[in-house]
Amino acid sequence: MQNHLKGRNMGKIGIGVIGGGYMGKAHSVAFAAVASVFDTALRPELISICASSPESAERYRKAYGFEKATHDWRELVADPAVEAVVIASPQATHHDIAIAAFALGKPVLCEKPLGVSLEQSRAMVAAAAAAGVVNMVGFNYIRTPASQQIRKFVAEGRIGQITWFRGEMTEDFFADPEIGGWRAQGDANGTMGDLAPHMINAARALMGPIERLCASVETVHKIRAGTPVTNDDHAQMMCQFASGAQGHLYFSRVATGRKMGYAYEIHGTKGHIRFDQEDQNAFWLYTTEGPEEERGFRKILTGPAHPDYLPFCQGPGHGTGYQDQIIIEAKDFLTAIAGNRSIWPTFEEGMEVNRIVTAALSSSAKQAWVNVADY
């Protein structure tokens, strides 16, 4: 891979963030804090932030502590002081920004979904490979200490051969049909573009590749605030993993009562694991060990023994939060740049997730099982 930091003090790196809203703030705070939390080899400097107007860009600059502000992402990408680019802007902008950054040899951390289509994602992966620079996709939920530990347990065979997986990504922010706006328009803003990628990524991380699937994608509220809806509210799919295990995934933005329903359960021949992001600092483990009368699920609280927990807190059970997931992500991105080698989840993973989304939409339209490799 190219090392674009030639000639600069290798102890520092200039960060540019495109987008100042929900995720733009999360990434800005993360890069301001990550060196203190993890003592990273590279120390981020907040150089420039981009927003949709000069006024909002300047407001974010002052609030988050950046040196510069712009409403033109091209200006930010071309700035020599910006040595790594974080894309936290709407999905439709991801492709052009990433291509421009790679052309200048700059590493990119891009929010999901990678592109608004599988074709865009493939082009972005190709551009990253041609440039030979570090790239990463923002799948933050799989980075909690609990989910990292669960991945280790599964990989180590702690619960035996995996036979079944059930996952969901459920929220209720669109349960009220009187709520409309931009989220009700455009495929990338629907549940399959917005929420589904997180749980598909989790399923792949925990279970491996999905080979076949059968999906049903639906729009529950076809009219919102008097305007026709052009994307989906919820979806489900049965799937077959390459390992031979079976699975079921459900995604919804109309799941009344659910606020952060990133949840999964894994069945194995020697045990069972359950996790729910609404209680992100704990998971449940059952193993077929000991006398039958003593067996049962154990609630395991995360603590310093679990991955990426200790830098935040020395106290077991004290917990980490949403912002900490983004800080862990920033640490991984800086570690990748310092080592000149991309760290999972890369653009390749983002593309594979988009492939599953594409296959699911096709399956729903055909009302039939499809092979993921055909997409």
Secondary structure, DSSP 4 states (H G I P E B T S, - for coil): ---TTTTS-TTEEEEEEE--SHHHHHHHHHHHHHHHHH--SSEEEEEEEE-SSHHHHHHHHHHHT-SEEES-HHHHHH-TT--EEEE-S-GGGHHHHHHHHHHTT--EEEPSSSSSSHHHHHHHHHHHHHHT--EEE---GGGSHHHHHHHHHHHTTTT-SEEEEEEEEE--TT-STT--SGGGSSGGGSHHHHTHHHHHHHHHHHH--EEEEEEEEE-S-SEETTEE--S-SEEEEEEEETTS-EEEEEEES--TT-SSEEEEEEEETTEEEEEEGGGTTEEEEEES-S-GGG---EEEE--TTSTTTTTT-SSTTS---HHHHHHHHHHHHHHHHHHTS--SS-HHHHHHHHHHHHHHHHHHHHTS-EEGGG-
